[in-house]
């Protein structure tokens, strides 16, 4: 009964990684079949570069997720840890997003090359997160918040209320 959680997570991670691998393979097969077989006359060097870029992104993201999901065993072969929980956010969630966006872009680029512009979502989101991180690190980054009129008045009212002494009314007999 010991390590049931680790065994369960190991199986969940194995199933999850299999599903991701099938998504990546299906996206590549669909792209290659449709682009090379059906639209072979319009297949140019740009499409080869697109296939190469998406394959590299798939490979890097998948390898990172695979190393996170890998279980840990003791020297005698006993399961110590089932691997990282793939349902959590953070870097794991971002890597999943990269795989899903890459799959979307790859499949939709069959219809139009303009879908490659969707790929700019990844570096734009990275810049957004990095700017928030840098704002927190820079001196005076978090203390210079601008307060709007409504919240300022509400805060002042609460401060006045708190500074007044409480008057307790009692009834005399």
C-alpha positions as CSV (number, residue, x, y, z in Angstrom):
1,X,0.0,0.0,0.0
2,X,3.0,2.3,0.4
3,X,3.7,4.6,-2.5
4,X,0.3,4.3,-4.0
5,X,0.3,8.0,-4.8
6,X,3.7,7.7,-6.5
7,X,2.4,4.7,-8.5
8,X,-0.7,6.5,-9.5
9,X,1.2,9.6,-10.6
10,X,3.6,7.5,-12.6
11,X,0.8,5.9,-14.5
12,X,-1.0,9.2,-15.0
13,X,2.2,10.8,-16.3
14,X,2.8,7.8,-18.7
15,X,-0.7,8.2,-20.1
16,X,-0.4,11.9,-20.4
17,X,3.0,11.8,-22.2
18,X,1.5,9.1,-24.6
19,X,-1.3,11.5,-25.4
20,X,1.1,14.4,-26.0
21,X,3.3,12.1,-28.2
22,X,0.2,11.1,-30.2
23,X,-0.8,14.7,-30.7
24,X,2.6,15.6,-32.0
25,X,2.8,12.7,-34.3
26,X,-0.8,13.3,-35.6
27,X,-0.1,17.0,-36.2
28,X,3.1,16.2,-38.1
29,X,1.5,13.4,-40.2
30,X,-1.4,15.6,-41.1
31,X,0.8,18.4,-42.1
32,X,3.2,16.3,-44.2
33,X,0.4,14.3,-45.9
34,X,-1.7,17.3,-46.8
35,X,1.2,19.7,-47.6
36,X,3.5,17.2,-49.5
37,X,0.9,14.9,-51.0
38,X,-2.2,17.0,-51.8
39,X,-0.6,20.5,-52.1
40,X,2.8,19.3,-53.4
41,X,2.9,21.9,-56.1
42,X,2.7,24.8,-53.6
43,X,5.2,23.3,-51.2
44,X,8.2,25.7,-51.0
45,X,11.4,26.1,-48.9
46,X,9.4,28.2,-46.5
47,X,7.2,25.1,-45.7
48,X,10.4,23.1,-45.0
49,X,11.6,25.7,-42.6
50,X,8.2,25.8,-40.9
51,X,8.3,22.0,-40.5
52,X,11.8,22.2,-39.1
53,X,10.8,25.0,-36.7
54,X,7.8,23.2,-35.4
55,X,9.7,19.9,-35.1
56,X,12.4,21.6,-33.0
57,X,9.8,23.2,-30.8
58,X,7.9,20.0,-30.3
59,X,11.2,18.1,-29.5
60,X,12.5,20.6,-27.0
61,X,9.1,21.0,-25.2
62,X,8.4,17.3,-25.2
63,X,11.9,16.4,-23.9
64,X,11.6,18.9,-21.0
65,X,8.1,17.5,-20.1
66,X,9.4,14.0,-20.3
67,X,12.3,14.7,-18.0
68,X,9.9,16.3,-15.5
69,X,7.5,13.3,-15.7
70,X,10.2,10.7,-15.2
71,X,9.8,8.7,-12.0
72,X,12.6,8.3,-9.4
73,X,13.7,4.9,-8.2
74,X,15.9,3.9,-5.3
75,X,19.0,1.8,-5.7
76,X,17.1,-1.4,-5.1
77,X,14.5,-0.5,-7.7
78,X,11.8,0.7,-5.4
79,X,9.6,3.6,-6.7
80,X,10.4,6.7,-4.7
81,X,8.6,9.4,-6.7
82,X,6.1,9.2,-9.5
83,X,7.5,12.3,-11.3
84,X,6.2,15.8,-11.5
85,X,2.5,16.4,-11.5
86,X,1.6,17.3,-15.1
87,X,-1.6,19.0,-14.1
88,X,0.0,21.8,-12.2
89,X,0.7,25.2,-13.7
90,X,4.0,27.0,-13.9
91,X,6.7,25.9,-16.4
92,X,4.8,22.7,-17.0
93,X,1.7,24.5,-18.1
94,X,3.7,26.8,-20.3
95,X,5.3,23.9,-22.0
96,X,1.9,22.4,-22.7
97,X,0.7,25.7,-24.1
98,X,3.7,25.8,-26.4
99,X,2.9,22.3,-27.7
100,X,-0.8,23.1,-28.2
101,X,0.0,26.4,-30.0
102,X,2.6,24.7,-32.2
103,X,0.1,22.0,-33.1
104,X,-2.6,24.7,-33.9
105,X,-0.2,26.7,-36.0
106,X,1.1,23.7,-37.9
107,X,-2.3,22.4,-38.8
108,X,-3.8,25.8,-39.6
109,X,-0.8,26.8,-41.7
110,X,-2.1,24.2,-44.2
111,X,-5.0,26.6,-44.9
112,X,-3.0,29.9,-44.9
113,X,0.5,31.0,-44.2
114,X,-0.9,33.9,-42.1
115,X,-1.5,31.5,-39.2
116,X,2.3,31.6,-38.6
117,X,1.7,35.0,-37.1
118,X,-0.1,33.2,-34.2
119,X,3.3,31.9,-33.2
120,X,4.2,35.4,-32.0
121,X,1.9,34.7,-29.0
122,X,4.6,32.7,-27.3
123,X,7.4,35.3,-27.2
124,X,4.8,38.1,-26.5
125,X,3.6,36.2,-23.5
126,X,7.2,35.5,-22.4
127,X,8.0,39.2,-22.7
128,X,4.9,40.0,-20.6
129,X,5.8,37.6,-17.9
130,X,9.4,38.8,-17.9
131,X,8.4,42.5,-17.7
132,X,6.2,41.7,-14.6
133,X,9.2,39.9,-13.1
134,X,11.5,42.8,-13.8
135,X,9.0,45.3,-12.3
136,X,9.1,43.3,-9.1
137,X,12.9,43.2,-9.0
138,X,13.5,46.9,-9.9
139,X,13.6,49.3,-7.0
140,X,10.4,51.2,-6.5
141,X,8.6,48.8,-8.9
142,X,5.8,47.7,-6.6
143,X,5.4,50.7,-4.3
144,X,4.4,53.3,-6.9
145,X,0.9,52.0,-7.5
146,X,-1.5,54.7,-8.7
147,X,-4.7,54.8,-6.7
148,X,-7.9,55.9,-8.4
149,X,-10.2,58.5,-6.9
150,X,-12.9,56.0,-5.7
151,X,-10.6,53.7,-3.9
152,X,-8.7,56.7,-2.3
153,X,-12.0,58.1,-0.9
154,X,-13.0,54.7,0.4
155,X,-9.6,54.2,2.1
156,X,-9.8,57.7,3.7
157,X,-13.3,57.1,4.9
158,X,-12.2,53.8,6.5
159,X,-9.2,55.5,8.1
160,X,-11.4,58.2,9.6
161,X,-13.8,55.7,10.9
162,X,-11.0,53.7,12.5
163,X,-9.5,56.7,14.2
164,X,-12.7,57.8,15.8
165,X,-13.4,56.5,19.3
166,X,-16.3,54.2,19.6
167,X,-19.2,55.5,21.5
168,X,-21.3,52.9,23.2
169,X,-24.8,54.0,24.0
170,X,-26.3,52.5,27.1
171,X,-29.8,52.7,28.5
172,X,-30.2,54.2,31.9
173,X,-33.0,53.0,34.2
